[in-house]
Amino acid sequence: MTILALDNVCKSYGEGASRTSVLKDINLQIEEGEFIAIVGFSGSGKTTLISTIAGLVAPDAGSVTKQGQVITEPGPDRGVVFQSYSLMPWLTVQGNVALAVDQVFKDWPKARRAAHTLKYVEMVGLGPAAHKRPAELSGGMRQRVAVARALAASPDIMLLDEPLSALDALTRANLQDEILRIWEQDKKTVILITNDVDEGLLMADRVIPLKPGPDATFGPEFVVDLPRPRDRTMMNHDERFKALRAEITQYLMDIGIEASSGETTLTLPPVRPNTSTDWKNDTTALKPIKDDIGRERYLEFTQLDKIYPTPKGPVAVVEDFNLKMKKGEFISLIGHSGCGKSTVLSMCAGLNEISNGGIILDGKEVDSAGPDRAVVFQAPSLFPWLTAFENVSLGVDSVYPHAQQSERDDIVEYYLTRVGLGDAIHKKAADMS
C-alpha cells in the first residue's frame, strides 16, 4: 500500500530573473514500511525535498500526498530531523525531547510521558547528560537530542535529513543500528537523506540519486536486494554489496562530471599569502613556497589539559593530551561525541585558553588566534547576509593585502569553484543549503 506519493513536484525560489528552479518533475511512490535513501550532491535540493514532504514548504506545481490526502502543513505523523539541531537553548536535553512527547501524547499521565522521554534520551546515549542544556553539549550530542526527539514522537513517517553526518563513527553506527531496530520493530516508513552511499546500502530498501540542480530530478533507482539484518562488518566482503556500491558511486561521479563540464578552468595568480601572526605587510612575512615537508615536531601538543568550571566543580575535558606532527602531515582525531576533539582543535586555533601544558607551532608557542591557522567547524560560521564570494573575501583580503584587487578576486573564485560552488558565488549564505 502506497503511503506517500510525489507527483510532478516542482519548486523554485526567487522572482523574475533571479528565480532558480530547484526541483523539477519529482515523481516517487513509497510503500508503507519502506526504507528509502536519497543520495545526492550538496545543494541539489535534498533539504527542499524533505521540507516539501514535511509540509514546511509548498510545491509550486504537482502534489505530495500521504495515504491519498494532500500534505499542506506539518503534522505529528511526520517526524523530521534536519542537519541543524533545532533545539531550544534554554531547555535541557530531557526538556527538548519532552516537547514532542508532551505535544503528541497529551492524554498520557505525566509519569508515563516522563518515562517515555527518558527512554529515548537513554537510547541515544545521553542519560548522563539529561539535565544539560544544548550550550553544554558537543555538536554530535546536540544532534543525538534531535534524533531522540523525533523518534520519541513515534510518527508514521520519519524524515531524516543527514541527521548522522555530524556524529562520530561509533555513535553514528550505534544510531544507525537503533534506527534500523525501531524500523524493523514498528515498520515505520523512513526517508533518509545522505551523502554516504554505504549508509544508504546498509539501511535502505531502495537508493535513489537526486541529480545536481538547478532543475534537479531523480535518477534511476537502485534496489538494495541484500538480506536483512545486514551486518556492517560482513558487508565489505559481500559481492552484491560491492557491486551496488560501485554502480551507485560511478553513476554519481558521471553526473557530477557532466554537471561541471561547462565550468571554466581557473588558475591561481602567482602571489603568496601573508600568514604572519603580527600581520606585517612585507615580503619577509610572505608564506614561503613549500619546503622542508616532513620536518619533525612542526606541531607539538605537550601534556595538554583543558578544565572547565561547573556548578558541581571543575571538569577536565582534555587531560594529558600529547601529539607530535611532521610538517605536511595529515592527522585525523576520532572519538565519541563530547570527548574533547573540538576542544583540542579550538586550543590549537588559539580560540580556547589552555589550562595546562602547551602547543608549539613552527617553534612558537600558540597563545592566540592567527591567520596561519585556518579553522572549519561543524557549524558553517558564515555571515548570512553576505554572499559566498563576500564571505571568502573577508579572509582573502586579510592575508593577501599585497595583491591586486583583481588577483584577490581570482583567488576567491578559484577556491569557490574548487569546492563546487562556481554557480553559487553570488548567493547569500542564508539562501544556500
C-alpha atoms as one frame of an Amber mdcrd trajectory, in Angstrom:
protein
   0.000   0.000   0.000   1.343   3.400  -1.026   1.720   5.676   1.995   3.445
   8.608   0.278   3.291   9.827  -3.314   5.030  12.719  -5.051   3.547  13.590
  -8.436   5.381  16.009 -10.762   6.579  18.119  -7.831   8.343  21.354  -8.818
   9.836  24.003  -6.549  11.609  27.286  -7.315  12.919  30.159  -5.232  13.171
  33.838  -6.088  11.357  36.019  -8.578  11.909  37.156 -12.142  15.488  36.996
 -13.412  16.728  35.749 -10.025  14.317  32.807  -9.966  16.040  29.443  -9.514
  14.347  26.134 -10.215  15.475  23.717  -7.502  13.246  20.676  -8.109  11.546
  19.729 -11.374   9.111  16.898 -12.095   9.857  14.859  -8.977   7.908  11.595
  -9.037   8.102   8.957  -6.318   5.861   6.379  -4.697   6.787   4.901  -1.327
   5.137   1.850   0.155   4.118   1.665   3.800   7.012   0.393   5.910   9.589
   1.002   3.189  13.028   2.471   3.915  14.209   4.849   1.181  17.625   6.527
   0.930  18.077   9.570  -1.314  21.674  10.397  -2.186  22.994  13.439  -3.996
  25.317  16.384  -4.066  25.241  19.340  -1.682  22.870  21.995  -2.977  20.952
  19.613  -5.239  17.665  20.199  -3.408  17.552  17.295  -0.942  16.571  19.501
   2.013  13.934  21.277  -0.097  12.524  17.854  -0.974  12.354  16.799   2.690
  10.800  20.146   3.662   8.134  19.693   0.995   7.226  16.222   2.289   7.190
  17.578   5.841   4.712  20.300   4.829   7.154  23.086   5.685   7.439  24.187
   2.043   4.650  24.216  -0.534   5.431  22.964  -4.059   4.901  25.383  -6.953
   3.406  22.584  -9.028   2.471  18.958  -8.514   1.383  17.378  -5.245   2.590
  15.450  -2.228   0.014  13.088  -0.741   0.022  10.824   2.316  -2.469   7.981
   2.117  -4.367   9.921  -0.525  -4.546  13.202   1.421  -2.662  16.219   0.095
   0.020  17.470   2.500  -0.440  21.206   3.103   1.133  21.701   6.532   3.388
  19.999   9.094   1.947  17.285  11.328   2.995  14.870  14.084   2.574  11.988
  11.651   5.858  13.092  10.008   8.924  13.339  12.238  11.804  15.414  10.882
  15.463  15.538  11.836  17.445  18.186   9.975  21.207  18.689   9.712  20.927
  21.642  12.098  19.986  20.722  15.638  16.894  22.954  16.037  16.956  22.728
  19.830  15.565  25.148  22.388  18.714  26.518  24.050  17.020  27.249  27.383
  15.702  23.684  27.799  17.638  20.656  28.971  18.172  17.527  26.879  15.171
  15.928  28.583  13.123  19.111  28.169  13.785  19.267  24.425  12.690  15.665
  23.911   9.682  16.186  26.187   8.457  18.994  23.900   7.486  16.441  21.286
   6.282  13.797  23.729   4.004  16.208  25.639   2.541  17.515  22.383   1.851
  14.138  20.760   0.854  12.135  23.837  -1.230  14.702  25.711  -3.606  12.069
  27.057  -0.892  10.066  28.790  -0.298  10.527  32.538   2.641  12.776  33.368
   4.711   9.892  34.771   4.263   7.839  31.610   5.302  10.773  29.408   8.387
  11.355  31.573   9.371   7.676  31.386   8.848   7.629  27.620  11.011  10.751
  27.244  13.810   9.323  29.364  13.713   6.061  27.407  14.655   7.836  24.182
  17.192  10.100  25.880  18.956   6.984  27.145  18.510   5.252  23.795  20.819
   7.779  22.145  23.325   7.563  24.986  22.535  10.861  26.696  21.253   9.619
  30.044  24.167  11.192  31.991  23.561  14.497  30.152  19.768  14.540  30.517
  19.812  17.749  32.568  22.377  19.622  30.487  21.428  22.430  28.109  22.474
  22.482  24.417  25.255  25.030  25.069  26.912  22.455  27.333  26.875  19.727
  24.650  29.111  18.971  21.694  27.697  19.189  18.167  27.274  15.431  17.923
  25.466  15.291  21.262  23.048  18.012  20.148  22.225  16.024  17.037  21.508
  12.990  19.154  18.953  15.052  21.088  17.232  15.924  17.790  17.158  12.251
  16.771  15.739  11.227  20.171  13.026  13.886  19.934  11.876  12.675  16.509
  11.915   9.009  17.491  10.057   9.671  20.757   7.082  11.180  18.906   6.514
   7.828  17.139   5.496   9.310  13.736   4.182   7.288  10.770   6.972   8.611
   8.533  10.496   9.512   9.624  12.213  12.170   7.504  15.940  12.157   8.180
  17.944  14.937   6.509  21.545  13.780   7.047  20.958  13.526  10.805  24.058
  11.428  11.453  26.606  13.373   9.406  27.969  15.328  12.411  28.355  12.298
  14.670  31.499  10.384  15.477  31.853   6.991  13.794  30.926   4.926  16.862
  27.831   6.962  17.758  26.816   7.083  14.101  26.977   3.287  13.832  25.019
   2.873  17.085  22.281   5.260  15.924  22.121   3.590  12.508  21.540   0.294
  14.295  18.971   1.871  16.647  17.024   3.450  13.776  17.061   0.105  11.959
  15.939  -1.721  15.113  12.973   0.621  15.532  12.176   0.341  11.832  12.277
  -3.475  11.963  10.100  -3.475  15.089   7.475  -0.937  14.061   7.920  -0.956
  10.248   7.600   2.780  10.049   8.252   4.400   6.708  11.635   6.125   6.589
  13.145   8.554   4.084  16.845   9.117   4.693  18.819  11.880   3.005  22.502
  11.031   2.923  25.739  11.708   1.074  27.102   8.335   2.216  26.439   5.543
  -0.281  27.475   2.881   2.252  24.959   4.241   4.771  22.200   4.022   2.173
  23.111   0.446   1.292  23.292  -0.587   4.950  19.888   0.828   5.847  17.596
   1.175   2.821  15.392  -0.923   0.554  15.996   1.468  -2.338  18.697   4.064
  -3.008  17.606   6.896  -5.303  20.074   9.519  -6.609  18.960  13.140  -6.922
  20.696  14.786  -9.869  22.513  18.116  -9.386  20.399  21.255  -9.731  19.088
  23.502 -10.972  16.038  21.541 -12.168  17.047  18.551 -10.032  15.275  15.315
 -10.860  15.581  11.732  -9.703  17.981   9.396 -11.436  17.458   5.635 -11.733
  16.631   3.862  -8.508  18.827   1.060  -7.172  17.028  -1.777  -5.391  19.062
  -2.953  -2.411  18.387  -6.680  -2.541  20.702  -7.548   0.332  19.276  -9.835
   3.022  18.363  -8.399   6.424  19.569  -7.998   9.073  22.683  -6.533   7.458
  25.968  -6.949   9.267  28.219  -3.929   8.657  31.315  -5.992   9.453  30.486
  -8.524   6.737  29.120  -6.246   4.016  32.537  -5.283   2.674  33.018  -8.963
   1.808  29.614  -9.265   0.093  29.932  -9.289  -3.693  26.435  -7.887  -4.240
  27.123  -5.020  -1.826  30.375  -4.198  -3.621  28.630  -4.284  -6.997  25.820
  -1.953  -5.838  28.297   0.441  -4.238  30.332   0.561  -7.458  27.215   1.151
  -9.628  25.851   3.985  -7.476  29.236   5.641  -6.971  30.004   5.513 -10.686
  26.604   6.987 -11.525  27.126   9.869  -9.084  30.614  10.502 -10.451  29.310
  10.540 -14.027  26.511  13.037 -13.353  28.891  15.155 -11.274  31.368  15.338
 -14.160  28.535  16.114 -16.573  27.244  18.923 -14.349  30.684  20.523 -14.053
  31.745  20.037 -17.676  30.820  23.605 -18.612  32.811  25.248 -15.825  35.735
  27.457 -16.766  39.164  26.261 -15.650  40.701  28.860 -13.361  44.337  29.353
 -12.403  45.609  30.795  -9.151  47.544  34.059  -9.602  51.287  33.897  -8.754
  51.006  35.510  -5.319  51.639  34.024  -1.888  49.592  34.675   1.270  50.822
  36.703   4.221  50.124  34.492   7.231  52.376  36.310   9.658  50.858  36.390
  13.119  51.954  40.017  13.509  50.206  40.982  10.246  53.196  42.904   8.874
  52.809  43.678   5.215  56.313  42.972   3.976  57.959  40.321   1.837  59.589
  38.585   4.827  56.138  37.698   6.140  55.033  36.001   2.924  54.386  32.303
   3.301  57.281  30.532   1.552  56.905  28.066  -1.242  56.580  24.502   0.087
  59.837  23.433   1.661  61.118  21.087   4.383  57.968  18.943   4.137  58.248
  16.146   6.678  60.170  18.201   9.237  59.781  16.603  12.651  57.846  18.260
  15.502  56.405  21.042  13.339  53.293  20.998  15.550  53.545  19.628  19.072
  50.971  19.174  21.840  52.570  18.571  25.249  50.695  17.453  28.379  47.671
  19.468  27.236  44.793  19.922  29.697  41.524  21.777  29.434  39.468  22.212
  32.581  36.058  23.900  32.641  34.457  25.221  35.831  30.947  23.913  36.517
  28.474  24.376  39.399  29.474  20.911  40.608  33.197  21.619  40.422  35.911
  21.611  37.745  35.587  19.130  34.864  38.638  18.008  32.848  37.507  17.716
  29.227  41.042  17.157  27.880  43.723  15.612  30.078  47.406  14.946  29.323
  46.973  15.118  25.525  50.283  14.592  23.708  50.900  14.571  19.949  53.819
  15.349  17.624  53.186  16.127  13.950  55.516  16.448  10.996  55.178  19.355
   8.603  52.672  18.429   5.893  51.261  15.500   7.849  47.516  14.762   7.744
  46.105  13.645  11.104  42.535  12.554  11.919  41.249  12.598  15.504  38.312
  10.263  16.129  36.311   9.600  19.255  32.883   9.710  20.860  30.839  12.902
  20.797  31.813  15.092  23.723  35.249  13.514  24.242  37.084  16.794  23.606
  38.016  16.701  19.898  36.704  20.198  19.180  38.276  21.473  22.385  41.728
  20.311  21.222  41.119  21.933  17.833  39.962  25.232  19.317  43.000  25.359
  21.633  45.303  24.784  18.660  43.483  27.571  16.818  44.099  29.899  19.763
  40.369  30.307  20.350  40.263  28.482  23.682  42.573  29.121  26.605  44.883
  26.249  27.584  44.581  25.157  31.223  47.890  23.290  31.447  50.606  22.185
  29.051  51.319  23.860  25.749  51.112  23.847  21.947  54.158  24.714  19.821
  53.689  25.539  16.113  56.784  26.039  13.970  58.875  26.843  17.017  56.446
  29.341  18.550  54.008  28.843  21.396  50.320  29.133  20.473  48.736  31.736
  22.745  46.240  33.455  20.431  44.438  33.095  17.113  46.212  33.949  13.867
  45.927  33.688  10.074  48.494  30.876   9.998  45.767  28.511  11.266  42.581
  28.107   9.229  39.638  26.537  11.058  36.482  24.853   9.747  33.975  23.926
  12.453  30.841  21.781  12.256  28.689  24.911  12.074  29.294  26.932   8.879
  30.073  30.186  10.777  29.190  32.412   7.827  27.626  35.871   7.749  24.135
  35.080   6.407  23.671  38.493   4.771  26.880  38.186   2.720  27.322  36.182
  -0.471  29.647  33.199  -0.754  32.117  35.473  -2.568  31.941  38.145   0.135
  32.342  35.631   2.981  35.500  34.154   1.451  36.798  37.623   0.575  36.881
  38.515   4.281  39.791  36.143   4.777  41.444  36.578   1.404  41.605  40.371
   1.739  43.318  39.957   5.122  46.051  37.517   4.068  46.658  38.933   0.579
  46.921  42.664   1.369  49.878  42.957  -1.017  47.937  41.526  -4.001  45.994
  43.470  -6.601  42.206  43.512  -6.177  41.791  41.513  -9.396  44.186  38.880
  -8.038  42.262  38.631  -4.776  39.009  38.224  -6.725  40.570  35.430  -8.796
  41.721  33.648  -5.609  38.197  33.754  -4.152  36.608  32.497  -7.373  39.226
  29.761  -7.759  38.574  28.208  -4.360  34.787  28.537  -4.532  34.882  26.744
  -7.879  37.161  24.052  -6.474  34.554  23.181  -3.814  31.722  23.039  -6.356
  30.217  26.496  -5.781  31.109  28.042  -9.110  27.435  28.661  -9.900  26.601
  29.938  -6.405  29.343  32.531  -5.978  26.928  35.412  -5.612  24.323  33.626
  -3.494  23.844  34.832   0.058  24.796  32.322   2.730  21.211  32.388   4.038
  19.997  31.104   0.645  22.349  28.135   0.498  21.918  24.574   1.731
